[in-house]
Amino acid sequence: MKPIRVGLLGLGVVGGGTIEVLRRNREEIARRAGREILITHATAKNLDKSRDFALDGIALVADAHALVSNPEIDIICELIGGDTNTKELVLAAIAHGKHVVTANKALLARHGTEIFAAAQKHQVMVAFEAAVAGGIPIIKALREGLSANRIEWIAGIINGTSNFILSEMRSRGASFESVLKEAQAKGYAEADPSFDIEGIDAAHKLTILSAIAFGTPVQFESAYTEGISKLTDKDIKYAEQLGYRIKLLGITRWTKAGIELRVHPTLIPEKRLIANVEGVMNAVLVKGDAVGATLYSGRGAGAEATASAVIADLVDVTRMLTSDPEHRVPHLAFQPDQLRDTPILPIEKIETAYYLRISAYDQPGVMADVTRILADSYISIDAMLQKEAEEGEDIVDVIILTHLCIEEHANAAIQKIEGLPTIVGKVVRIRLEELN
Amino acid sequence: MKPIRVGLLGLGVVGGGTIEVLRRNREEIARRAGREILITHATAKNLDKSRDFALDGIALVADAHALVSNPEIDIICELIGGDTNTKELVLAAIAHGKHVVTANKALLARHGTEIFAAAQKHQVMVAFEAAVAGGIPIIKALREGLSANRIEWIAGIINGTSNFILSEMRSRGASFESVLKEAQAKGYAEADPSFDIEGIDAAHKLTILSAIAFGTPVQFESAYTEGISKLTDKDIKYAEQLGYRIKLLGITRWTKAGIELRVHPTLIPEKRLIANVEGVMNAVLVKGDAVGATLYSGRGAGAEATASAVIADLVDVTRMLTSDPEHRVPHLAFQPDQLRDTPILPIEKIETAYYLRISAYDQPGVMADVTRILADSYISIDAMLQKEAEEGEDIVDVIILTHLCIEEHANAAIQKIEGLPTIVGKVVRIRLEELN
């Protein structure tokens, strides 16, 4: 089957990430989507600009309007951002019968109702997973995964720049101004950071989430927006003393009187999982009447995280155009003829780290013997903790954390350790994973 | 359009929850799905058993085989569990051209390959969001939301019973046996708990996640399974001293040599979000090469949380049977003609709690004045913190946390407080949400 052809509007950070990931995972993505997805054409404001990603095979087009009407293109991927030119281009693409994938929250928060009506009329999809919370599939979760629920409220950390600043202010007791400067130096904040730190970006995203949750048109103009620039480290410290953290939250809640739609700094109990989402990470907490609270967290920005959502949408459209409706999504994610009999490793062959608890007589040389056995089995030690012998006891607990090793090597070493005359009983062995 | 008709196999906890939620959210669900979803027939092992949910309108059928072949039924919803009779029933339903929604992890982990092949042949969907992690839409996230990624690994807390036991052992320093007894008394653990505490249930779920992540057939028979029954509170305590928590994790990882597929107690760094998922909650951490690590957490079991996933699948099938493919999922989740112009509340009308920081002269009567003003504005106080005046200062910080109130009442009270002669400058006001 011939590839799906994508025309790319915008060759910035996310455009580059999309090109890279589509190229790197080309085969894996085709195994899932049912056919190949190819970016065939692209356009950008400045075509001559040097870029740190290769364009080989992609035809550069100067005229964006020619691109969105090109009959060879199936899907238009809009990654320009902003709502000035993009609205016109997206509407033109729709009018030409193109499906549209966009990461543009400002566009949809302001003109979504008009754009979706045009898509409905022209029988095309407008997909926008990347518009909210980067790589986290929150649009899919809300529109499909939680469709049984009356949504009660949503609370989200949906601006990474603000969350980075607040996390640093709390952990280091630093002022807003000093952390903002650092964030700008690291590239986490723009030269003009107001869009992020004044909550406008978060309000765009929240507007989209709210409409999807409650079945209303998008209503950005009614959102309340208050940023973090007036927060002091003093209040962050007092909040912490009371058991709370301050986050820039986007909150939307259904009430009998109407819908709350607001972005502002918010104290939340530190014991909530979402209170512990730090740095540039995003998280969205959704309360449904049946499911209760579910949390979705991950990278909310960045080239490849956003590309992940853009490409998921491209796969969605491709599957729709490729398979019978009842087999749109293959049962096991990959097309049935693309499954592979990759072997499952026996447990002896897996690689993991270990917590070892060893009971030993409290006498010289024991640790030298144990560490020698580990070294001989190619197992290196990450941390060691020796407990004091209790009053009148001559046996002590020694805890060793190892680095990664192959399980059969660990088993052999443990067997040798248990054979030492200075060791009492069995070694307690629990696996350890850093999960990073 | 006439309703989609569902035949229900099994009237246990999840069956009851599905009936309840479908009935309660009937209108909301139809606005999303495009038409009504009705359970028209049901069967159970013992039809005469008394149940704490109403069956009105649902025809009880004694013969499950008659039900799965009933030409009036569009979707068979299998909520019996176990893989003895269910395999035959599900295959019969598929052979009769019925779409199937199932929560049955044991069935799919053992016979998924055969069942999915039959579904492919008979052009029907077999949907199984409820089979893994209850209400968390992790199947949808993996199969669709993360389809751009090469999945590197998945680590999940996917058995609530075990997680409850480990959480209690850690927080109270209690033994495995004593917490297990308590969990049984609370209904969190079965009389024969081995299925949960020995990791078999988690291995069923992990097998499904692994196949979806890596594009392989389901291979439960190759999974390594080790439970929590031999864990001691001593090791939990030592792990904590080293900065780790012990969780029963299901881990599957792609390596060049093969796939790791293993369930066992695991130390994980306490600073990871997933290490802080406590009690009966579930969480799945997925590492993709483009998106990085994303976390999905929520209730992994229970009548309505599982029903949430079952009904999401019913909506998925219904949308497929109802709309044109490109409008399968409405842009704003609800059908375009079902959007409502629910008003957005102005910020003065929202309800929230507050953190108030007041600078006051350190003299008698100040707090009496402030608390009187709050009481007169119907604002009750949740907590109060008065800082000591610093050496040589005569102004102190007073922090007040309020209960929920309407923002305009808070504004009025703050204005009055700022008018007090004993108060210095503006009151700092930050909103507070408990998010529970």
Chai-1 contact restraints between the chains, C-beta under 6 A:
chainA,res_idxA,chainB,res_idxB,connection_type,confidence,min_distance_angstrom,max_distance_angstrom,comment,restraint_id
A,V21,B,A148,contact,1.0,0.0,6.0,A-B,restraint_1
A,V21,B,A290,contact,1.0,0.0,6.0,A-B,restraint_2
A,N25,B,R150,contact,1.0,0.0,6.0,A-B,restraint_3
A,E28,B,R150,contact,1.0,0.0,6.0,A-B,restraint_4
A,R32,B,S147,contact,1.0,0.0,6.0,A-B,restraint_5
A,F116,B,H331,contact,1.0,0.0,6.0,A-B,restraint_6
A,Q120,B,P336,contact,1.0,0.0,6.0,A-B,restraint_7
A,Q123,B,E326,contact,1.0,0.0,6.0,A-B,restraint_8
A,M125,B,E326,contact,1.0,0.0,6.0,A-B,restraint_9
A,G135,B,V291,contact,1.0,0.0,6.0,A-B,restraint_10
A,I136,B,T294,contact,1.0,0.0,6.0,A-B,restraint_11
A,P137,B,A141,contact,1.0,0.0,6.0,A-B,restraint_12
A,P137,B,G145,contact,1.0,0.0,6.0,A-B,restraint_13
A,K140,B,K140,contact,1.0,0.0,6.0,A-B,restraint_14
A,K140,B,E144,contact,1.0,0.0,6.0,A-B,restraint_15
A,K140,B,G145,contact,1.0,0.0,6.0,A-B,restraint_16
A,A141,B,P137,contact,1.0,0.0,6.0,A-B,restraint_17
A,R143,B,V329,contact,1.0,0.0,6.0,A-B,restraint_18
A,R143,B,A333,contact,1.0,0.0,6.0,A-B,restraint_19
A,E144,B,K140,contact,1.0,0.0,6.0,A-B,restraint_20
A,G145,B,P137,contact,1.0,0.0,6.0,A-B,restraint_21
A,G145,B,K140,contact,1.0,0.0,6.0,A-B,restraint_22
A,G145,B,A312,contact,1.0,0.0,6.0,A-B,restraint_23
A,S147,B,R32,contact,1.0,0.0,6.0,A-B,restraint_24
A,S147,B,A312,contact,1.0,0.0,6.0,A-B,restraint_25
A,S147,B,V315,contact,1.0,0.0,6.0,A-B,restraint_26
A,A148,B,V21,contact,1.0,0.0,6.0,A-B,restraint_27
A,A148,B,S308,contact,1.0,0.0,6.0,A-B,restraint_28
A,A148,B,I311,contact,1.0,0.0,6.0,A-B,restraint_29
A,A148,B,A312,contact,1.0,0.0,6.0,A-B,restraint_30
A,N149,B,S308,contact,1.0,0.0,6.0,A-B,restraint_31
A,R150,B,N25,contact,1.0,0.0,6.0,A-B,restraint_32
A,R150,B,E28,contact,1.0,0.0,6.0,A-B,restraint_33
A,A155,B,L435,contact,1.0,0.0,6.0,A-B,restraint_34
A,A211,B,L332,contact,1.0,0.0,6.0,A-B,restraint_35
A,I212,B,L332,contact,1.0,0.0,6.0,A-B,restraint_36
A,I212,B,A333,contact,1.0,0.0,6.0,A-B,restraint_37
A,G215,B,F334,contact,1.0,0.0,6.0,A-B,restraint_38
A,G215,B,L339,contact,1.0,0.0,6.0,A-B,restraint_39
A,G215,B,R340,contact,1.0,0.0,6.0,A-B,restraint_40
A,T216,B,R340,contact,1.0,0.0,6.0,A-B,restraint_41
A,T216,B,T342,contact,1.0,0.0,6.0,A-B,restraint_42
A,P217,B,L339,contact,1.0,0.0,6.0,A-B,restraint_43
A,Q219,B,I344,contact,1.0,0.0,6.0,A-B,restraint_44
A,S222,B,I344,contact,1.0,0.0,6.0,A-B,restraint_45
A,Y224,B,I347,contact,1.0,0.0,6.0,A-B,restraint_46
A,Y238,B,I399,contact,1.0,0.0,6.0,A-B,restraint_47
A,G258,B,P343,contact,1.0,0.0,6.0,A-B,restraint_48
A,G258,B,L345,contact,1.0,0.0,6.0,A-B,restraint_49
A,I259,B,T342,contact,1.0,0.0,6.0,A-B,restraint_50
A,I259,B,I344,contact,1.0,0.0,6.0,A-B,restraint_51
A,E260,B,L345,contact,1.0,0.0,6.0,A-B,restraint_52
A,E260,B,I350,contact,1.0,0.0,6.0,A-B,restraint_53
A,L261,B,I344,contact,1.0,0.0,6.0,A-B,restraint_54
A,H264,B,R431,contact,1.0,0.0,6.0,A-B,restraint_55
A,P265,B,I430,contact,1.0,0.0,6.0,A-B,restraint_56
A,T266,B,R431,contact,1.0,0.0,6.0,A-B,restraint_57
A,T266,B,E433,contact,1.0,0.0,6.0,A-B,restraint_58
A,L267,B,Y355,contact,1.0,0.0,6.0,A-B,restraint_59
A,L267,B,I430,contact,1.0,0.0,6.0,A-B,restraint_60
A,L267,B,L432,contact,1.0,0.0,6.0,A-B,restraint_61
A,I268,B,E433,contact,1.0,0.0,6.0,A-B,restraint_62
A,I268,B,L435,contact,1.0,0.0,6.0,A-B,restraint_63
A,R272,B,L435,contact,1.0,0.0,6.0,A-B,restraint_64
A,L273,B,N276,contact,1.0,0.0,6.0,A-B,restraint_65
A,N276,B,L273,contact,1.0,0.0,6.0,A-B,restraint_66
A,A290,B,V21,contact,1.0,0.0,6.0,A-B,restraint_67
A,A290,B,E304,contact,1.0,0.0,6.0,A-B,restraint_68
A,A290,B,A307,contact,1.0,0.0,6.0,A-B,restraint_69
A,A290,B,S308,contact,1.0,0.0,6.0,A-B,restraint_70
A,V291,B,G135,contact,1.0,0.0,6.0,A-B,restraint_71
A,V291,B,A305,contact,1.0,0.0,6.0,A-B,restraint_72
A,V291,B,S308,contact,1.0,0.0,6.0,A-B,restraint_73
A,G292,B,R299,contact,1.0,0.0,6.0,A-B,restraint_74
A,T294,B,I136,contact,1.0,0.0,6.0,A-B,restraint_75
A,T294,B,G298,contact,1.0,0.0,6.0,A-B,restraint_76
A,L295,B,S297,contact,1.0,0.0,6.0,A-B,restraint_77
A,Y296,B,Y296,contact,1.0,0.0,6.0,A-B,restraint_78
A,S297,B,L295,contact,1.0,0.0,6.0,A-B,restraint_79
A,G298,B,T294,contact,1.0,0.0,6.0,A-B,restraint_80
A,R299,B,G292,contact,1.0,0.0,6.0,A-B,restraint_81
A,E304,B,A290,contact,1.0,0.0,6.0,A-B,restraint_82
A,A305,B,V291,contact,1.0,0.0,6.0,A-B,restraint_83
A,A307,B,A290,contact,1.0,0.0,6.0,A-B,restraint_84
A,S308,B,A148,contact,1.0,0.0,6.0,A-B,restraint_85
A,S308,B,N149,contact,1.0,0.0,6.0,A-B,restraint_86
A,S308,B,A290,contact,1.0,0.0,6.0,A-B,restraint_87
A,S308,B,V291,contact,1.0,0.0,6.0,A-B,restraint_88
A,I311,B,A148,contact,1.0,0.0,6.0,A-B,restraint_89
A,A312,B,G145,contact,1.0,0.0,6.0,A-B,restraint_90
A,A312,B,S147,contact,1.0,0.0,6.0,A-B,restraint_91
A,A312,B,A148,contact,1.0,0.0,6.0,A-B,restraint_92
A,V315,B,S147,contact,1.0,0.0,6.0,A-B,restraint_93
A,M320,B,P325,contact,1.0,0.0,6.0,A-B,restraint_94
A,P325,B,M320,contact,1.0,0.0,6.0,A-B,restraint_95
A,P325,B,P325,contact,1.0,0.0,6.0,A-B,restraint_96
A,E326,B,Q123,contact,1.0,0.0,6.0,A-B,restraint_97
A,E326,B,M125,contact,1.0,0.0,6.0,A-B,restraint_98
A,V329,B,R143,contact,1.0,0.0,6.0,A-B,restraint_99
A,H331,B,F116,contact,1.0,0.0,6.0,A-B,restraint_100
A,L332,B,A211,contact,1.0,0.0,6.0,A-B,restraint_101
A,L332,B,I212,contact,1.0,0.0,6.0,A-B,restraint_102
A,A333,B,R143,contact,1.0,0.0,6.0,A-B,restraint_103
A,A333,B,I212,contact,1.0,0.0,6.0,A-B,restraint_104
A,F334,B,G215,contact,1.0,0.0,6.0,A-B,restraint_105
A,P336,B,Q120,contact,1.0,0.0,6.0,A-B,restraint_106
A,L339,B,G215,contact,1.0,0.0,6.0,A-B,restraint_107
A,L339,B,P217,contact,1.0,0.0,6.0,A-B,restraint_108
A,R340,B,G215,contact,1.0,0.0,6.0,A-B,restraint_109
A,R340,B,T216,contact,1.0,0.0,6.0,A-B,restraint_110
A,T342,B,T216,contact,1.0,0.0,6.0,A-B,restraint_111
A,T342,B,I259,contact,1.0,0.0,6.0,A-B,restraint_112
A,P343,B,G258,contact,1.0,0.0,6.0,A-B,restraint_113
A,I344,B,Q219,contact,1.0,0.0,6.0,A-B,restraint_114
A,I344,B,S222,contact,1.0,0.0,6.0,A-B,restraint_115
A,I344,B,I259,contact,1.0,0.0,6.0,A-B,restraint_116
A,I344,B,L261,contact,1.0,0.0,6.0,A-B,restraint_117
A,L345,B,G258,contact,1.0,0.0,6.0,A-B,restraint_118
A,L345,B,E260,contact,1.0,0.0,6.0,A-B,restraint_119
A,I347,B,Y224,contact,1.0,0.0,6.0,A-B,restraint_120
A,I350,B,E260,contact,1.0,0.0,6.0,A-B,restraint_121
A,Y355,B,L267,contact,1.0,0.0,6.0,A-B,restraint_122
A,I399,B,Y238,contact,1.0,0.0,6.0,A-B,restraint_123
A,I430,B,P265,contact,1.0,0.0,6.0,A-B,restraint_124
A,I430,B,L267,contact,1.0,0.0,6.0,A-B,restraint_125
A,R431,B,H264,contact,1.0,0.0,6.0,A-B,restraint_126
A,R431,B,T266,contact,1.0,0.0,6.0,A-B,restraint_127
A,L432,B,L267,contact,1.0,0.0,6.0,A-B,restraint_128
A,E433,B,T266,contact,1.0,0.0,6.0,A-B,restraint_129
A,E433,B,I268,contact,1.0,0.0,6.0,A-B,restraint_130
A,L435,B,A155,contact,1.0,0.0,6.0,A-B,restraint_131
A,L435,B,I268,contact,1.0,0.0,6.0,A-B,restraint_132
A,L435,B,R272,contact,1.0,0.0,6.0,A-B,restraint_133
